[in-house]
């Protein structure tokens, strides 16, 4: 996995050194409101995050931690590219930022860098995001990334909205599409 620099952000592979920042972010009920997880059980929460941080993902996929470029010790959140574990298809993209980072365009900026990497470097064809219907902030990020709503999807009684973007193939010279 590589590190990205955007205009305002440093987006680098997530490390165990980011564990406490990730746990602290997830303890905010507003941050995890739409995301099922073991957030109320400290031991289960820690084990869940450690498992996600220590897993081996396919080449080029995983989690990136997001930091302010001018304050590289300031953890803002993370972006992920993970294999889809159900019948949605494609590779899943997700993002989570701490509440103090909301509303500044950081999720879109960091996710756009990772999305470009997914299409250009990894040569992926389809990226999906599974977003709770009430999570308007994440829906706006998905739309800014060029993702479109395609359908609702239910797993274990939880309904998410599926947003998809596909790699645009460059037109061959002299060929109209």
Backbone as CSV, one residue per row, in Angstrom:
resi,resn,N_x,N_y,N_z,CA_x,CA_y,CA_z,C_x,C_y,C_z
1,UNK,0.849,-1.186,0.000,0.000,0.000,0.000,0.883,1.233,0.000
2,UNK,0.390,2.247,-0.634,1.174,3.462,-0.773,0.558,4.590,0.046
3,UNK,1.336,5.661,0.177,0.898,6.866,0.872,0.498,7.901,-0.164
4,UNK,-0.546,8.654,0.134,-1.023,9.715,-0.751,-0.872,11.051,-0.049
5,UNK,-0.534,12.055,-0.819,-0.589,13.432,-0.344,-1.570,14.161,-1.217
6,UNK,-2.524,14.819,-0.593,-3.463,15.654,-1.322,-3.130,17.093,-0.968
7,UNK,-3.957,18.000,-1.401,-3.703,19.408,-1.104,-3.572,19.653,0.400
8,UNK,-4.431,19.002,1.198,-4.434,19.274,2.643,-4.134,18.068,3.513
9,UNK,-4.034,16.877,2.912,-4.005,15.658,3.717,-2.820,14.764,3.413
10,UNK,-2.471,13.980,4.420,-1.548,12.864,4.281,-2.389,11.620,4.553
11,UNK,-2.413,10.693,3.586,-3.221,9.485,3.679,-2.251,8.317,3.555
12,UNK,-1.981,7.662,4.699,-0.963,6.615,4.704,-1.540,5.316,5.222
13,UNK,-0.893,4.184,4.906,-1.396,2.909,5.404,-1.591,2.940,6.926
14,UNK,-2.689,2.386,7.372,-3.002,2.373,8.802,-2.040,1.428,9.508
15,UNK,-1.606,1.833,10.699,-0.647,1.060,11.493,-1.198,0.850,12.898
16,UNK,-0.606,-0.086,13.602,-1.027,-0.320,14.988,-0.858,0.936,15.836
17,UNK,0.043,1.810,15.454,0.210,3.066,16.196,-1.056,3.929,16.133
18,UNK,-1.955,3.629,15.195,-3.200,4.391,15.047,-4.345,3.807,15.882
19,UNK,-4.074,2.703,16.573,-5.133,1.981,17.286,-5.909,2.872,18.244
20,UNK,-5.238,3.567,19.134,-5.947,4.365,20.144,-6.762,5.477,19.502
21,UNK,-6.234,6.083,18.430,-6.997,7.117,17.725,-8.259,6.524,17.099
22,UNK,-8.150,5.333,16.517,-9.317,4.663,15.922,-10.358,4.338,16.991
23,UNK,-9.898,3.805,18.120,-10.817,3.463,19.205,-11.515,4.708,19.738
24,UNK,-10.738,5.769,19.931,-11.311,7.020,20.438,-12.376,7.552,19.479
25,UNK,-12.096,7.522,18.183,-13.055,7.996,17.186,-14.348,7.178,17.276
26,UNK,-14.223,5.856,17.366,-15.396,4.982,17.396,-16.209,5.111,18.673
27,UNK,-15.625,5.645,19.732,-16.364,5.811,20.998,-17.380,6.942,20.930
28,UNK,-17.279,7.771,19.903,-18.238,8.849,19.730,-19.493,8.258,19.076
29,UNK,-20.607,8.229,19.784,-21.808,7.596,19.222,-22.301,8.262,17.944
30,UNK,-21.992,9.532,17.734,-22.379,10.178,16.472,-21.578,9.619,15.303
31,UNK,-20.324,9.239,15.542,-19.472,8.696,14.485,-19.957,7.317,14.057
32,UNK,-20.379,6.501,15.002,-20.755,5.116,14.690,-22.275,4.901,14.648
33,UNK,-23.029,5.964,14.655,-24.494,5.877,14.692,-25.057,4.931,13.635
34,UNK,-24.534,4.950,12.438,-25.092,4.169,11.335,-24.304,2.900,11.031
35,UNK,-23.346,2.563,11.883,-22.446,1.453,11.598,-22.575,0.406,12.691
36,UNK,-23.050,-0.790,12.336,-23.131,-1.828,13.366,-21.725,-2.254,13.793
37,UNK,-21.566,-2.486,15.070,-20.268,-2.915,15.577,-20.300,-3.032,17.082
38,UNK,-19.212,-3.478,17.650,-19.154,-3.724,19.099,-18.746,-2.474,19.891
39,UNK,-19.246,-1.332,19.509,-18.763,-0.064,20.047,-19.008,0.080,21.547
40,UNK,-20.040,-0.528,22.093,-20.368,-0.364,23.513,-19.592,-1.302,24.428
41,UNK,-18.906,-2.281,23.871,-18.141,-3.250,24.656,-16.652,-2.992,24.418
42,UNK,-15.952,-2.337,25.362,-14.560,-1.947,25.127,-13.640,-3.087,24.699
43,UNK,-13.754,-4.251,25.311,-12.861,-5.365,24.949,-13.182,-5.880,23.551
44,UNK,-14.456,-6.033,23.239,-14.851,-6.506,21.906,-14.506,-5.472,20.839
45,UNK,-14.672,-4.209,21.171,-14.335,-3.121,20.243,-12.847,-3.151,19.909
46,UNK,-12.010,-3.239,20.937,-10.560,-3.291,20.732,-10.190,-4.511,19.881
47,UNK,-10.745,-5.661,20.212,-10.435,-6.880,19.454,-10.879,-6.737,17.992
48,UNK,-12.027,-6.136,17.765,-12.539,-5.925,16.408,-11.581,-5.051,15.596
49,UNK,-11.160,-3.929,16.172,-10.278,-3.010,15.446,-8.903,-3.647,15.225
50,UNK,-8.375,-4.326,16.232,-7.081,-5.002,16.066,-7.171,-6.055,14.963
51,UNK,-8.264,-6.797,14.934,-8.436,-7.790,13.867,-8.416,-7.114,12.498
52,UNK,-9.137,-6.020,12.350,-9.163,-5.301,11.075,-7.783,-4.745,10.714
53,UNK,-7.038,-4.320,11.720,-5.721,-3.725,11.468,-4.662,-4.775,11.153
54,UNK,-4.820,-5.981,11.658,-3.779,-6.993,11.494,-4.079,-8.018,10.399
55,UNK,-5.252,-7.948,9.804,-5.615,-8.866,8.718,-4.737,-8.650,7.498
56,UNK,-4.593,-9.694,6.730,-3.914,-9.584,5.443,-4.990,-9.430,4.373
57,UNK,-4.911,-8.358,3.620,-5.854,-8.080,2.549,-5.175,-8.333,1.209
58,UNK,-5.950,-8.516,0.162,-5.336,-8.658,-1.164,-4.453,-7.451,-1.481
59,UNK,-3.482,-7.654,-2.352,-2.537,-6.586,-2.708,-3.259,-5.285,-3.043
60,UNK,-2.803,-4.213,-2.412,-3.323,-2.887,-2.691,-4.561,-2.517,-1.914
61,UNK,-5.173,-3.465,-1.215,-6.389,-3.185,-0.457,-6.066,-3.103,1.028
62,UNK,-6.925,-2.441,1.766,-6.753,-2.298,3.200,-7.256,-0.950,3.674
63,UNK,-6.644,-0.468,4.745,-7.051,0.784,5.375,-5.923,1.808,5.289
64,UNK,-6.307,3.074,5.122,-5.367,4.191,5.181,-5.843,5.135,6.278
65,UNK,-4.922,5.610,7.094,-5.235,6.628,8.089,-5.066,7.999,7.454
66,UNK,-5.917,8.916,7.871,-5.941,10.260,7.291,-5.479,11.265,8.340
67,UNK,-4.539,12.110,7.928,-3.978,13.138,8.807,-3.968,14.469,8.075
68,UNK,-4.025,15.548,8.844,-3.858,16.882,8.263,-2.397,17.031,7.866
69,UNK,-2.147,17.487,6.646,-0.766,17.590,6.173,0.044,18.577,7.022
70,UNK,-0.581,19.669,7.454,0.149,20.656,8.251,0.256,20.269,9.729
71,UNK,-0.497,19.248,10.154,-0.409,18.715,11.519,-0.392,17.190,11.424
72,UNK,0.743,16.606,10.998,0.764,15.169,10.700,0.503,14.251,11.889
73,UNK,0.485,14.773,13.100,0.149,13.947,14.255,-1.358,13.972,14.541
74,UNK,-2.117,14.795,13.803,-3.545,14.946,14.039,-4.330,13.940,13.205
75,UNK,-4.777,12.868,13.853,-5.563,11.810,13.222,-6.964,12.331,12.923
76,UNK,-7.355,12.233,11.656,-8.686,12.688,11.258,-9.657,11.527,11.055
77,UNK,-9.118,10.360,10.665,-9.975,9.212,10.412,-9.294,8.225,9.494
78,UNK,-10.098,7.482,8.721,-9.527,6.507,7.805,-10.395,6.344,6.565
79,UNK,-9.778,5.749,5.544,-10.447,5.353,4.298,-10.061,3.900,4.059
80,UNK,-10.963,3.121,3.466,-10.655,1.715,3.219,-11.054,1.302,1.812
81,UNK,-10.345,0.303,1.338,-10.725,-0.472,0.150,-10.635,-1.919,0.579
82,UNK,-11.762,-2.629,0.573,-11.779,-4.013,1.045,-12.535,-4.899,0.062
83,UNK,-12.163,-6.171,0.036,-12.953,-7.106,-0.768,-14.378,-7.126,-0.229
84,UNK,-15.350,-7.179,-1.105,-16.742,-7.240,-0.679,-17.021,-8.642,-0.163
85,UNK,-17.635,-8.716,1.010,-17.860,-10.007,1.662,-19.243,-10.573,1.404
86,UNK,-20.019,-9.958,0.527,-21.354,-10.479,0.229,-21.587,-10.420,-1.274
87,UNK,-22.822,-10.381,-1.687,-23.121,-10.467,-3.110,-23.250,-9.119,-3.813
88,UNK,-22.654,-8.092,-3.278,-22.768,-6.762,-3.864,-21.882,-6.639,-5.105
89,UNK,-20.719,-7.271,-5.095,-19.793,-7.207,-6.234,-18.861,-6.025,-6.122
90,UNK,-17.718,-6.113,-6.798,-16.752,-5.025,-6.772,-15.900,-5.046,-5.513
91,UNK,-15.259,-3.931,-5.263,-14.457,-3.707,-4.065,-15.148,-2.603,-3.281
92,UNK,-15.233,-2.788,-1.974,-15.928,-1.803,-1.142,-14.989,-0.684,-0.718
93,UNK,-15.493,0.528,-0.813,-14.792,1.694,-0.292,-15.603,2.223,0.880
94,UNK,-14.897,2.648,1.917,-15.561,3.247,3.062,-14.671,4.309,3.670
95,UNK,-15.245,5.129,4.516,-14.510,6.199,5.173,-15.157,6.450,6.522
96,UNK,-14.358,6.846,7.463,-14.851,7.236,8.778,-13.929,8.316,9.302
97,UNK,-14.491,9.441,9.673,-13.708,10.542,10.215,-14.255,10.934,11.571
98,UNK,-13.373,11.443,12.420,-13.838,11.895,13.722,-14.710,13.135,13.525
99,UNK,-15.590,13.363,14.467,-16.600,14.411,14.321,-16.000,15.790,14.088
100,UNK,-14.866,16.096,14.716,-14.234,17.407,14.524,-13.787,17.622,13.081
101,UNK,-13.669,16.543,12.315,-13.217,16.637,10.921,-14.367,16.732,9.921
102,UNK,-15.590,16.600,10.390,-16.742,16.631,9.487,-16.943,18.026,8.911
103,UNK,-17.464,18.075,7.713,-17.863,19.346,7.108,-16.741,20.142,6.470
104,UNK,-15.547,19.567,6.361,-14.407,20.275,5.776,-13.977,19.692,4.438
105,UNK,-14.674,18.675,3.967,-14.321,18.044,2.702,-13.185,17.038,2.806
106,UNK,-12.761,16.715,4.019,-11.635,15.787,4.186,-11.978,14.374,3.708
107,UNK,-13.195,13.904,4.004,-13.571,12.544,3.583,-13.553,12.436,2.065
108,UNK,-14.076,13.428,1.396,-14.089,13.416,-0.070,-12.673,13.504,-0.617
109,UNK,-11.860,14.377,-0.061,-10.490,14.573,-0.552,-9.650,13.301,-0.378
110,UNK,-9.715,12.697,0.795,-8.945,11.471,1.044,-9.482,10.323,0.206
111,UNK,-10.798,10.194,0.137,-11.406,9.099,-0.616,-11.160,9.233,-2.110
112,UNK,-11.117,10.455,-2.620,-10.854,10.640,-4.043,-9.451,10.152,-4.398
113,UNK,-8.485,10.408,-3.524,-7.116,9.922,-3.766,-7.084,8.394,-3.804
114,UNK,-7.789,7.764,-2.883,-7.822,6.303,-2.829,-8.608,5.749,-4.023
115,UNK,-9.681,6.407,-4.402,-10.464,5.970,-5.552,-9.645,6.053,-6.842
116,UNK,-8.921,7.147,-7.028,-8.051,7.277,-8.209,-7.027,6.147,-8.247
117,UNK,-6.444,5.854,-7.107,-5.486,4.746,-6.980,-6.147,3.418,-7.364
118,UNK,-7.376,3.206,-6.889,-8.083,1.963,-7.181,-8.279,1.775,-8.680
119,UNK,-8.630,2.835,-9.371,-8.894,2.729,-10.806,-7.617,2.746,-11.643
120,UNK,-6.690,3.625,-11.311,-5.506,3.810,-12.160,-4.416,2.787,-11.856
121,UNK,-4.092,2.596,-10.596,-2.979,1.709,-10.226,-3.439,0.258,-10.096
122,UNK,-4.529,0.041,-9.362,-5.005,-1.324,-9.156,-5.827,-1.838,-10.335
123,UNK,-6.229,-0.950,-11.210,-7.010,-1.300,-12.399,-8.326,-1.978,-12.027
124,UNK,-8.924,-1.550,-10.909,-10.228,-2.076,-10.519,-11.292,-1.469,-11.424
125,UNK,-12.358,-2.200,-11.627,-13.409,-1.750,-12.535,-14.623,-1.165,-11.821
126,UNK,-14.878,-1.645,-10.590,-16.107,-1.258,-9.898,-15.815,-1.069,-8.415
127,UNK,-16.264,0.065,-7.884,-16.129,0.358,-6.455,-17.530,0.593,-5.909
128,UNK,-17.811,-0.030,-4.758,-19.121,0.120,-4.134,-18.965,0.698,-2.731
129,UNK,-20.008,1.356,-2.291,-20.090,1.833,-0.907,-21.446,1.420,-0.370
130,UNK,-21.463,0.838,0.815,-22.701,0.457,1.475,-22.940,1.480,2.578
131,UNK,-24.041,2.225,2.448,-24.286,3.364,3.346,-25.696,3.273,3.918
132,UNK,-25.820,3.488,5.215,-27.135,3.506,5.857,-27.962,4.646,5.266
133,UNK,-29.251,4.409,5.029,-30.092,5.426,4.390,-30.095,6.781,5.100
134,UNK,-29.970,6.797,6.418,-29.992,8.059,7.151,-28.662,8.785,7.223
135,UNK,-27.610,8.166,6.726,-26.266,8.736,6.833,-26.025,9.725,5.682
136,UNK,-26.652,10.887,5.791,-26.617,11.865,4.700,-25.211,12.386,4.426
137,UNK,-24.370,12.469,5.441,-22.995,12.928,5.232,-22.227,11.981,4.327
138,UNK,-22.318,10.681,4.599,-21.624,9.703,3.759,-22.250,9.607,2.374
139,UNK,-23.552,9.769,2.290,-24.198,9.772,0.975,-23.673,10.933,0.137
140,UNK,-23.509,12.099,0.746,-22.951,13.261,0.008,-21.533,12.986,-0.455
141,UNK,-20.715,12.355,0.396,-19.350,12.014,-0.009,-19.398,11.075,-1.212
142,UNK,-20.213,10.026,-1.137,-20.322,9.076,-2.245,-20.713,9.792,-3.539
143,UNK,-21.679,10.669,-3.459,-22.124,11.393,-4.658,-21.029,12.303,-5.200
144,UNK,-20.281,12.954,-4.325,-19.165,13.802,-4.774,-18.082,12.974,-5.460
145,UNK,-17.965,11.702,-5.068,-16.991,10.798,-5.688,-17.505,10.228,-7.008
146,UNK,-18.709,10.610,-7.398,-19.280,10.120,-8.648,-20.030,8.816,-8.499
147,UNK,-20.310,8.428,-7.265,-21.057,7.193,-7.040,-22.550,7.468,-7.195
148,UNK,-23.246,6.483,-7.705,-24.688,6.598,-7.891,-25.393,5.498,-7.109
149,UNK,-26.542,5.833,-6.555,-27.366,4.851,-5.853,-27.883,3.836,-6.866
150,UNK,-27.726,2.542,-6.537,-28.226,1.505,-7.442,-29.328,0.651,-6.826
151,UNK,-29.280,0.430,-5.520,-30.321,-0.381,-4.894,-30.107,-0.430,-3.391
152,UNK,-31.104,-0.961,-2.701,-30.956,-1.244,-1.279,-30.535,-2.691,-1.121
153,UNK,-29.870,-2.959,0.009,-29.305,-4.281,0.268,-29.486,-4.567,1.752
154,UNK,-29.963,-5.761,2.094,-30.187,-6.106,3.497,-29.338,-7.302,3.903
155,UNK,-28.648,-7.145,5.047,-27.883,-8.237,5.655,-28.209,-8.232,7.140
156,UNK,-28.582,-9.374,7.660,-28.877,-9.532,9.088,-29.857,-8.476,9.591
157,UNK,-30.867,-8.168,8.794,-31.897,-7.213,9.203,-31.496,-5.757,9.091
158,UNK,-30.286,-5.471,8.597,-29.822,-4.083,8.428,-29.869,-3.749,6.942
159,UNK,-30.557,-2.669,6.616,-30.661,-2.236,5.223,-29.663,-1.128,4.953
160,UNK,-28.900,-1.292,3.902,-27.976,-0.256,3.432,-28.352,0.123,2.016
161,UNK,-27.905,1.278,1.616,-28.047,1.713,0.236,-26.713,1.446,-0.453
162,UNK,-26.749,0.888,-1.635,-25.543,0.567,-2.380,-25.294,1.676,-3.401
163,UNK,-24.120,2.267,-3.309,-23.667,3.283,-4.265,-22.517,2.681,-5.048
164,UNK,-22.455,2.966,-6.330,-21.463,2.351,-7.205,-20.852,3.395,-8.126
165,UNK,-19.577,3.242,-8.378,-18.921,3.975,-9.455,-18.069,2.959,-10.206
166,UNK,-17.998,3.157,-11.498,-17.211,2.258,-12.332,-16.164,3.044,-13.079
167,UNK,-15.081,2.368,-13.336,-13.967,2.993,-14.052,-14.433,3.383,-15.437
168,UNK,-14.139,4.598,-15.797,-14.468,5.084,-17.132,-13.337,4.687,-18.056
169,UNK,-13.663,3.940,-19.077,-12.653,3.550,-20.045,-12.397,4.723,-20.978
170,UNK,-11.138,4.975,-21.216,-10.778,6.066,-22.119,-11.140,5.673,-23.535
171,UNK,-11.695,6.613,-24.256,-12.067,6.354,-25.647,-10.810,6.180,-26.482
172,UNK,-10.856,5.229,-27.377,-9.756,5.048,-28.304,-9.780,6.193,-29.302
173,UNK,-8.618,6.651,-29.759,-8.599,7.747,-30.734,-9.483,7.412,-31.940
174,UNK,-10.331,8.355,-32.303,-11.183,8.190,-33.469,-12.424,7.363,-33.222
175,UNK,-12.638,6.899,-32.007,-13.817,6.081,-31.705,-14.702,6.840,-30.736
176,UNK,-15.952,7.036,-31.129,-16.887,7.703,-30.241,-17.595,6.664,-29.385
177,UNK,-17.879,7.013,-28.139,-18.601,6.115,-27.239,-19.869,6.762,-26.781
